[in-house]
Every structure is written in C-alpha cells, then in structure tokens.
Amino acid sequence: MNTRRSTNLPVALRTASRQFDRWRSRQPKRTRLPADLWQKAVHLARAHGLNKTATALGLKYDSLKQHLAAASAQAADPKEV
C-alpha cells in the first residue's frame, strides 16, 4: 500500500503532493526543492503534523523537521534574516 496516494489524506496534502510530484518530474534527479515548496511543506506540517506531511509529500522527516524549526525560529525573531 502506498501511503502517499491514500485517499484518507486531507485535500490540501493531496493537492500539495501532486504539486511536488509535478515539480519533481520536471527537474533533474537530486535537485534541491525551492524555498516556496519548503514553505508550503512547513505550513502543511503545522496544520497536519510532521510525519503525515513528510510521508504525503515524499520528504525526509528530519529535513522537514529542520525546516520547521528554522521557520519557527525566524518567526520568533523576525529581525534575524
């Protein structure tokens, strides 16, 4: 069973998953995700949970966790850019 394609996912995660898949299909392998996709992933992780989001979007849990922590730190101290 492929959990990334589960119909039990919220609409926002299914939509983002398709967007991530489209982006990946147009890029060479191992290309870094652009900042806007990481921002979307962080937003979704806050709303739906880290593990569920990482699984749905095909991201490494630890990488998403680091981006989430960095975004939280930046939100706490906005003058640090």
C-alpha positions as CSV (number, residue, x, y, z in Angstrom):
1,M,0.0,0.0,0.0
2,N,1.4,3.4,-1.0
3,T,0.6,5.8,1.8
4,R,1.4,8.8,-0.4
5,R,-1.6,8.1,-2.5
6,S,-4.0,7.4,0.3
7,T,-7.5,8.7,-0.2
8,N,-7.6,9.4,3.5
9,L,-5.3,12.4,3.1
10,P,-6.7,15.9,3.5
11,V,-7.4,17.7,0.3
12,A,-4.5,20.2,1.0
13,L,-2.0,17.4,1.3
14,R,-3.2,15.6,-1.8
15,T,-3.0,18.8,-3.8
16,A,0.5,19.6,-2.5
17,S,1.6,16.0,-3.2
18,R,0.5,16.4,-6.9
19,Q,2.3,19.8,-7.0
20,F,5.5,18.3,-5.5
21,D,5.3,15.3,-8.0
22,R,4.9,17.7,-10.9
23,W,7.9,19.7,-9.8
24,R,10.0,16.6,-9.4
25,S,9.0,15.3,-12.8
26,R,10.4,18.4,-14.4
27,Q,13.7,18.5,-12.6
28,P,16.9,16.5,-12.8
29,K,17.3,13.9,-10.0
30,R,18.5,15.2,-6.6
31,T,17.7,18.8,-7.4
32,R,17.0,20.8,-4.2
33,L,13.5,21.9,-3.5
34,P,12.9,25.6,-4.0
35,A,12.1,27.7,-0.9
36,D,8.4,28.2,-1.9
37,L,7.9,24.4,-1.8
38,W,9.6,24.1,1.6
39,Q,7.4,27.0,2.9
40,K,4.3,25.1,1.7
41,A,5.6,21.9,3.4
42,V,6.2,23.8,6.6
43,H,2.7,25.3,6.5
44,L,1.2,21.9,5.9
45,A,3.2,20.3,8.7
46,R,1.9,22.9,11.2
47,A,-1.6,22.1,10.1
48,H,-1.5,18.3,9.6
49,G,1.5,17.1,11.5
50,L,5.2,16.4,10.6
51,N,5.0,12.7,9.9
52,K,1.8,12.8,7.9
53,T,3.1,15.7,5.8
54,A,6.6,14.3,5.2
55,T,5.1,11.0,4.1
56,A,2.5,12.5,1.8
57,L,5.0,14.8,0.1
58,G,7.8,12.3,-0.1
59,L,10.1,14.3,2.1
60,K,12.6,13.1,4.7
61,Y,11.1,13.6,8.1
62,D,14.4,15.1,9.5
63,S,14.7,17.6,6.7
64,L,11.1,18.8,7.1
65,K,11.7,19.0,10.9
66,Q,14.8,21.2,10.4
67,H,12.9,23.5,8.0
68,L,10.0,23.7,10.5
69,A,12.4,24.6,13.4
70,A,14.1,27.2,11.2
71,A,10.8,28.8,10.2
72,S,9.7,28.8,13.9
73,A,12.9,30.4,15.0
74,Q,12.7,33.0,12.3
75,A,9.1,33.8,13.3
76,A,10.1,34.2,16.9
77,D,12.9,36.6,16.0
78,P,12.0,38.3,12.6
79,K,15.0,40.7,12.7
80,E,17.3,37.7,12.1
81,V,17.3,37.2,8.4
